[in-house]
Amino acid sequence: MNPFRSFLKSLSYFMTGNLIFPKERIGETYRMEDGREFSIFRHAIVKSESISPSPAIFKVRFLLANMTPERNKVFSLIPIPFFIGLPGFKAKLWMIDEKDGYFQGMYEWNSLLSAQKYSKSFAMKFMTKRSMPGTANYEIIANKDLEGYIGTLERLG
């Protein structure tokens, strides 16, 4: 899907109340499988009646080039309409490792194929261009939804 169509779909989600930004998880910190600690600073969900039989998690990490973490927290609002409208998007957690400024995004997609397509999307290319060379990397976790995946991690706060 091209960025313009994604934007229009995101706009329709917003106008119909199907795009929500819950506050309950903001500030929660989790220890990831590799021992790194990431805190949630934003959460977005596209409400849907359907339950995905085989969802997938797309987890990306990167260190930004030429931008402070605080500035990126604001700047990261800009690309939201350009990926939320992509086919298969369900939810995203924006996270930061406060110790070194690495960011982590955890996306829920309705299928493994949707997560794989995101890895080649304009949004991922944009993220990689904004990152320090060699720091952007991702992992796709099949057959997990975001709540189920978060439930396997150690919550620190």
VEXMAR-715382 format. One record per residue (C-alpha): residue number from 1; chain; z negated, y, x. Coordinates in Angstrom, 3 decimals, padded with zeros to 6 digits, always signed. Example, Ala and Ser with C-alpha at 12.3 -4.5 7.8 and 13.67 -1.06 7.14 Angstrom:
% residues 2
<pt><pos>1</pos><unit>A</unit><up>-007.800</up><north>-004.500</north><east>+012.300</east></pt>
<pt><pos>2</pos><unit>A</unit><up>-007.140</up><north>-001.060</north><east>+013.670</east></pt>
This chain:
% residues 157
<pt><pos>1</pos><unit>A</unit><up>+000.000</up><north>+000.000</north><east>+000.000</east></pt>
<pt><pos>2</pos><unit>A</unit><up>+000.797</up><north>+003.427</north><east>+001.312</east></pt>
<pt><pos>3</pos><unit>A</unit><up>-001.927</up><north>+006.078</north><east>+001.739</east></pt>
<pt><pos>4</pos><unit>A</unit><up>-000.733</up><north>+008.174</north><east>-001.210</east></pt>
<pt><pos>5</pos><unit>A</unit><up>-000.976</up><north>+005.268</north><east>-003.670</east></pt>
<pt><pos>6</pos><unit>A</unit><up>-004.381</up><north>+004.343</north><east>-002.303</east></pt>
<pt><pos>7</pos><unit>A</unit><up>-005.500</up><north>+007.945</north><east>-002.807</east></pt>
<pt><pos>8</pos><unit>A</unit><up>-004.318</up><north>+007.942</north><east>-006.438</east></pt>
<pt><pos>9</pos><unit>A</unit><up>-006.048</up><north>+004.643</north><east>-007.179</east></pt>
<pt><pos>10</pos><unit>A</unit><up>-009.267</up><north>+005.952</north><east>-005.586</east></pt>
<pt><pos>11</pos><unit>A</unit><up>-009.010</up><north>+009.072</north><east>-007.714</east></pt>
<pt><pos>12</pos><unit>A</unit><up>-008.714</up><north>+006.937</north><east>-010.846</east></pt>
<pt><pos>13</pos><unit>A</unit><up>-011.829</up><north>+004.967</north><east>-009.831</east></pt>
<pt><pos>14</pos><unit>A</unit><up>-013.714</up><north>+008.232</north><east>-009.380</east></pt>
<pt><pos>15</pos><unit>A</unit><up>-012.494</up><north>+009.755</north><east>-012.662</east></pt>
<pt><pos>16</pos><unit>A</unit><up>-013.422</up><north>+006.634</north><east>-014.661</east></pt>
<pt><pos>17</pos><unit>A</unit><up>-016.855</up><north>+006.238</north><east>-013.038</east></pt>
<pt><pos>18</pos><unit>A</unit><up>-015.880</up><north>+002.999</north><east>-011.303</east></pt>
<pt><pos>19</pos><unit>A</unit><up>-016.548</up><north>+004.371</north><east>-007.803</east></pt>
<pt><pos>20</pos><unit>A</unit><up>-020.252</up><north>+004.707</north><east>-007.133</east></pt>
<pt><pos>21</pos><unit>A</unit><up>-022.336</up><north>+005.642</north><east>-004.107</east></pt>
<pt><pos>22</pos><unit>A</unit><up>-025.714</up><north>+003.906</north><east>-004.553</east></pt>
<pt><pos>23</pos><unit>A</unit><up>-028.646</up><north>+005.387</north><east>-002.638</east></pt>
<pt><pos>24</pos><unit>A</unit><up>-030.994</up><north>+002.368</north><east>-002.672</east></pt>
<pt><pos>25</pos><unit>A</unit><up>-029.922</up><north>+000.981</north><east>+000.730</east></pt>
<pt><pos>26</pos><unit>A</unit><up>-029.683</up><north>+004.308</north><east>+002.577</east></pt>
<pt><pos>27</pos><unit>A</unit><up>-032.006</up><north>+004.203</north><east>+005.594</east></pt>
<pt><pos>28</pos><unit>A</unit><up>-032.325</up><north>+000.408</north><east>+005.678</east></pt>
<pt><pos>29</pos><unit>A</unit><up>-032.011</up><north>-001.012</north><east>+009.192</east></pt>
<pt><pos>30</pos><unit>A</unit><up>-030.794</up><north>-004.519</north><east>+010.017</east></pt>
<pt><pos>31</pos><unit>A</unit><up>-030.738</up><north>-006.609</north><east>+013.163</east></pt>
<pt><pos>32</pos><unit>A</unit><up>-027.272</up><north>-008.091</north><east>+013.534</east></pt>
<pt><pos>33</pos><unit>A</unit><up>-026.564</up><north>-011.567</north><east>+014.903</east></pt>
<pt><pos>34</pos><unit>A</unit><up>-026.084</up><north>-010.122</north><east>+018.406</east></pt>
<pt><pos>35</pos><unit>A</unit><up>-029.470</up><north>-008.343</north><east>+018.330</east></pt>
<pt><pos>36</pos><unit>A</unit><up>-028.122</up><north>-004.824</north><east>+017.779</east></pt>
<pt><pos>37</pos><unit>A</unit><up>-029.799</up><north>-002.699</north><east>+015.117</east></pt>
<pt><pos>38</pos><unit>A</unit><up>-027.767</up><north>-000.713</north><east>+012.615</east></pt>
<pt><pos>39</pos><unit>A</unit><up>-029.014</up><north>+001.667</north><east>+009.899</east></pt>
<pt><pos>40</pos><unit>A</unit><up>-027.147</up><north>+002.318</north><east>+006.651</east></pt>
<pt><pos>41</pos><unit>A</unit><up>-026.210</up><north>+005.941</north><east>+005.969</east></pt>
<pt><pos>42</pos><unit>A</unit><up>-023.708</up><north>+005.501</north><east>+003.107</east></pt>
<pt><pos>43</pos><unit>A</unit><up>-022.779</up><north>+002.842</north><east>+000.556</east></pt>
<pt><pos>44</pos><unit>A</unit><up>-019.762</up><north>+002.728</north><east>-001.767</east></pt>
<pt><pos>45</pos><unit>A</unit><up>-018.931</up><north>+000.226</north><east>-004.488</east></pt>
<pt><pos>46</pos><unit>A</unit><up>-015.941</up><north>-000.111</north><east>-006.783</east></pt>
<pt><pos>47</pos><unit>A</unit><up>-017.338</up><north>-001.494</north><east>-010.026</east></pt>
<pt><pos>48</pos><unit>A</unit><up>-015.422</up><north>-004.472</north><east>-011.331</east></pt>
<pt><pos>49</pos><unit>A</unit><up>-015.847</up><north>-006.975</north><east>-014.107</east></pt>
<pt><pos>50</pos><unit>A</unit><up>-014.293</up><north>-009.745</north><east>-012.031</east></pt>
<pt><pos>51</pos><unit>A</unit><up>-016.172</up><north>-011.853</north><east>-009.513</east></pt>
<pt><pos>52</pos><unit>A</unit><up>-014.220</up><north>-012.822</north><east>-006.430</east></pt>
<pt><pos>53</pos><unit>A</unit><up>-014.216</up><north>-016.605</north><east>-005.955</east></pt>
<pt><pos>54</pos><unit>A</unit><up>-013.652</up><north>-016.287</north><east>-002.198</east></pt>
<pt><pos>55</pos><unit>A</unit><up>-014.594</up><north>-012.804</north><east>-000.955</east></pt>
<pt><pos>56</pos><unit>A</unit><up>-014.506</up><north>-011.808</north><east>+002.705</east></pt>
<pt><pos>57</pos><unit>A</unit><up>-016.408</up><north>-009.377</north><east>+004.910</east></pt>
<pt><pos>58</pos><unit>A</unit><up>-014.562</up><north>-007.157</north><east>+007.349</east></pt>
<pt><pos>59</pos><unit>A</unit><up>-017.018</up><north>-005.887</north><east>+009.980</east></pt>
<pt><pos>60</pos><unit>A</unit><up>-015.822</up><north>-003.246</north><east>+012.451</east></pt>
<pt><pos>61</pos><unit>A</unit><up>-017.620</up><north>-001.502</north><east>+015.322</east></pt>
<pt><pos>62</pos><unit>A</unit><up>-016.553</up><north>+001.444</north><east>+017.408</east></pt>
<pt><pos>63</pos><unit>A</unit><up>-017.778</up><north>+004.308</north><east>+019.557</east></pt>
<pt><pos>64</pos><unit>A</unit><up>-016.196</up><north>+007.608</north><east>+018.663</east></pt>
<pt><pos>65</pos><unit>A</unit><up>-014.395</up><north>+009.788</north><east>+021.135</east></pt>
<pt><pos>66</pos><unit>A</unit><up>-014.911</up><north>+013.564</north><east>+021.073</east></pt>
<pt><pos>67</pos><unit>A</unit><up>-017.304</up><north>+013.685</north><east>+018.109</east></pt>
<pt><pos>68</pos><unit>A</unit><up>-021.069</up><north>+013.518</north><east>+017.766</east></pt>
<pt><pos>69</pos><unit>A</unit><up>-022.530</up><north>+010.870</north><east>+015.459</east></pt>
<pt><pos>70</pos><unit>A</unit><up>-023.920</up><north>+013.547</north><east>+013.125</east></pt>
<pt><pos>71</pos><unit>A</unit><up>-020.539</up><north>+015.223</north><east>+012.844</east></pt>
<pt><pos>72</pos><unit>A</unit><up>-018.850</up><north>+011.875</north><east>+012.171</east></pt>
<pt><pos>73</pos><unit>A</unit><up>-021.221</up><north>+011.145</north><east>+009.306</east></pt>
<pt><pos>74</pos><unit>A</unit><up>-019.694</up><north>+014.157</north><east>+007.554</east></pt>
<pt><pos>75</pos><unit>A</unit><up>-016.140</up><north>+013.618</north><east>+008.812</east></pt>
<pt><pos>76</pos><unit>A</unit><up>-016.191</up><north>+009.996</north><east>+007.634</east></pt>
<pt><pos>77</pos><unit>A</unit><up>-016.121</up><north>+011.241</north><east>+004.033</east></pt>
<pt><pos>78</pos><unit>A</unit><up>-012.490</up><north>+012.384</north><east>+004.461</east></pt>
<pt><pos>79</pos><unit>A</unit><up>-010.762</up><north>+008.983</north><east>+004.756</east></pt>
<pt><pos>80</pos><unit>A</unit><up>-012.671</up><north>+007.387</north><east>+001.846</east></pt>
<pt><pos>81</pos><unit>A</unit><up>-009.899</up><north>+007.810</north><east>-000.758</east></pt>
<pt><pos>82</pos><unit>A</unit><up>-007.351</up><north>+006.340</north><east>+001.622</east></pt>
<pt><pos>83</pos><unit>A</unit><up>-008.978</up><north>+002.897</north><east>+001.880</east></pt>
<pt><pos>84</pos><unit>A</unit><up>-011.036</up><north>+002.494</north><east>-001.303</east></pt>
<pt><pos>85</pos><unit>A</unit><up>-007.806</up><north>+002.318</north><east>-003.294</east></pt>
<pt><pos>86</pos><unit>A</unit><up>-006.365</up><north>-000.459</north><east>-001.150</east></pt>
<pt><pos>87</pos><unit>A</unit><up>-005.800</up><north>-003.748</north><east>-002.982</east></pt>
<pt><pos>88</pos><unit>A</unit><up>-008.869</up><north>-005.967</north><east>-002.899</east></pt>
<pt><pos>89</pos><unit>A</unit><up>-011.457</up><north>-003.373</north><east>-001.811</east></pt>
<pt><pos>90</pos><unit>A</unit><up>-014.897</up><north>-004.034</north><east>-003.348</east></pt>
<pt><pos>91</pos><unit>A</unit><up>-017.579</up><north>-002.250</north><east>-001.267</east></pt>
<pt><pos>92</pos><unit>A</unit><up>-018.480</up><north>-000.709</north><east>+002.076</east></pt>
<pt><pos>93</pos><unit>A</unit><up>-021.644</up><north>+000.003</north><east>+004.065</east></pt>
<pt><pos>94</pos><unit>A</unit><up>-021.458</up><north>+002.739</north><east>+006.724</east></pt>
<pt><pos>95</pos><unit>A</unit><up>-023.926</up><north>+002.054</north><east>+009.535</east></pt>
<pt><pos>96</pos><unit>A</unit><up>-024.974</up><north>+003.493</north><east>+012.889</east></pt>
<pt><pos>97</pos><unit>A</unit><up>-026.841</up><north>+002.189</north><east>+015.913</east></pt>
<pt><pos>98</pos><unit>A</unit><up>-029.056</up><north>+005.212</north><east>+016.559</east></pt>
<pt><pos>99</pos><unit>A</unit><up>-029.734</up><north>+004.070</north><east>+020.148</east></pt>
<pt><pos>100</pos><unit>A</unit><up>-026.174</up><north>+004.417</north><east>+021.441</east></pt>
<pt><pos>101</pos><unit>A</unit><up>-024.133</up><north>+006.062</north><east>+018.664</east></pt>
<pt><pos>102</pos><unit>A</unit><up>-021.979</up><north>+003.026</north><east>+017.829</east></pt>
<pt><pos>103</pos><unit>A</unit><up>-020.784</up><north>+002.924</north><east>+014.249</east></pt>
<pt><pos>104</pos><unit>A</unit><up>-020.341</up><north>-000.188</north><east>+012.170</east></pt>
<pt><pos>105</pos><unit>A</unit><up>-018.530</up><north>-000.520</north><east>+008.876</east></pt>
<pt><pos>106</pos><unit>A</unit><up>-019.042</up><north>-003.558</north><east>+006.698</east></pt>
<pt><pos>107</pos><unit>A</unit><up>-016.464</up><north>-003.928</north><east>+003.968</east></pt>
<pt><pos>108</pos><unit>A</unit><up>-016.295</up><north>-006.455</north><east>+001.169</east></pt>
<pt><pos>109</pos><unit>A</unit><up>-012.805</up><north>-007.525</north><east>+000.128</east></pt>
<pt><pos>110</pos><unit>A</unit><up>-011.886</up><north>-009.777</north><east>-002.780</east></pt>
<pt><pos>111</pos><unit>A</unit><up>-010.160</up><north>-012.274</north><east>-000.473</east></pt>
<pt><pos>112</pos><unit>A</unit><up>-009.598</up><north>-013.271</north><east>+003.122</east></pt>
<pt><pos>113</pos><unit>A</unit><up>-005.984</up><north>-012.077</north><east>+002.824</east></pt>
<pt><pos>114</pos><unit>A</unit><up>-007.092</up><north>-008.576</north><east>+001.721</east></pt>
<pt><pos>115</pos><unit>A</unit><up>-009.480</up><north>-008.356</north><east>+004.697</east></pt>
<pt><pos>116</pos><unit>A</unit><up>-006.730</up><north>-009.514</north><east>+007.055</east></pt>
<pt><pos>117</pos><unit>A</unit><up>-004.331</up><north>-006.907</north><east>+005.646</east></pt>
<pt><pos>118</pos><unit>A</unit><up>-006.944</up><north>-004.198</north><east>+006.184</east></pt>
<pt><pos>119</pos><unit>A</unit><up>-007.044</up><north>-005.069</north><east>+009.884</east></pt>
<pt><pos>120</pos><unit>A</unit><up>-003.432</up><north>-003.877</north><east>+010.094</east></pt>
<pt><pos>121</pos><unit>A</unit><up>-003.774</up><north>-000.897</north><east>+007.742</east></pt>
<pt><pos>122</pos><unit>A</unit><up>-003.268</up><north>+002.791</north><east>+008.429</east></pt>
<pt><pos>123</pos><unit>A</unit><up>-007.023</up><north>+003.255</north><east>+007.943</east></pt>
<pt><pos>124</pos><unit>A</unit><up>-007.861</up><north>+000.816</north><east>+010.746</east></pt>
<pt><pos>125</pos><unit>A</unit><up>-005.239</up><north>+002.393</north><east>+013.005</east></pt>
<pt><pos>126</pos><unit>A</unit><up>-006.767</up><north>+005.821</north><east>+012.331</east></pt>
<pt><pos>127</pos><unit>A</unit><up>-010.242</up><north>+004.506</north><east>+013.175</east></pt>
<pt><pos>128</pos><unit>A</unit><up>-009.000</up><north>+002.957</north><east>+016.411</east></pt>
<pt><pos>129</pos><unit>A</unit><up>-007.291</up><north>+006.211</north><east>+017.474</east></pt>
<pt><pos>130</pos><unit>A</unit><up>-010.559</up><north>+008.118</north><east>+016.985</east></pt>
<pt><pos>131</pos><unit>A</unit><up>-012.532</up><north>+005.637</north><east>+019.092</east></pt>
<pt><pos>132</pos><unit>A</unit><up>-013.215</up><north>+005.448</north><east>+022.804</east></pt>
<pt><pos>133</pos><unit>A</unit><up>-010.571</up><north>+003.162</north><east>+024.331</east></pt>
<pt><pos>134</pos><unit>A</unit><up>-011.504</up><north>-000.489</north><east>+024.020</east></pt>
<pt><pos>135</pos><unit>A</unit><up>-014.552</up><north>+000.022</north><east>+021.783</east></pt>
<pt><pos>136</pos><unit>A</unit><up>-013.034</up><north>-000.700</north><east>+018.354</east></pt>
<pt><pos>137</pos><unit>A</unit><up>-013.325</up><north>-004.359</north><east>+017.451</east></pt>
<pt><pos>138</pos><unit>A</unit><up>-013.618</up><north>-006.284</north><east>+014.228</east></pt>
<pt><pos>139</pos><unit>A</unit><up>-014.621</up><north>-009.607</north><east>+012.778</east></pt>
<pt><pos>140</pos><unit>A</unit><up>-013.645</up><north>-011.178</north><east>+009.449</east></pt>
<pt><pos>141</pos><unit>A</unit><up>-016.167</up><north>-013.441</north><east>+007.747</east></pt>
<pt><pos>142</pos><unit>A</unit><up>-014.625</up><north>-015.625</north><east>+005.036</east></pt>
<pt><pos>143</pos><unit>A</unit><up>-016.324</up><north>-016.704</north><east>+001.811</east></pt>
<pt><pos>144</pos><unit>A</unit><up>-019.157</up><north>-014.167</north><east>+001.957</east></pt>
<pt><pos>145</pos><unit>A</unit><up>-019.835</up><north>-011.141</north><east>-000.208</east></pt>
<pt><pos>146</pos><unit>A</unit><up>-021.667</up><north>-008.109</north><east>+001.153</east></pt>
<pt><pos>147</pos><unit>A</unit><up>-024.988</up><north>-008.838</north><east>-000.565</east></pt>
<pt><pos>148</pos><unit>A</unit><up>-024.932</up><north>-012.454</north><east>+000.590</east></pt>
<pt><pos>149</pos><unit>A</unit><up>-024.132</up><north>-011.454</north><east>+004.161</east></pt>
<pt><pos>150</pos><unit>A</unit><up>-026.808</up><north>-008.734</north><east>+004.319</east></pt>
<pt><pos>151</pos><unit>A</unit><up>-029.269</up><north>-011.317</north><east>+002.999</east></pt>
<pt><pos>152</pos><unit>A</unit><up>-028.775</up><north>-013.420</north><east>+006.140</east></pt>
<pt><pos>153</pos><unit>A</unit><up>-029.776</up><north>-010.561</north><east>+008.452</east></pt>
<pt><pos>154</pos><unit>A</unit><up>-033.266</up><north>-009.510</north><east>+009.522</east></pt>
<pt><pos>155</pos><unit>A</unit><up>-034.262</up><north>-006.319</north><east>+007.737</east></pt>
<pt><pos>156</pos><unit>A</unit><up>-036.303</up><north>-004.040</north><east>+010.003</east></pt>
<pt><pos>157</pos><unit>A</unit><up>-036.885</up><north>-001.083</north><east>+007.754</east></pt>
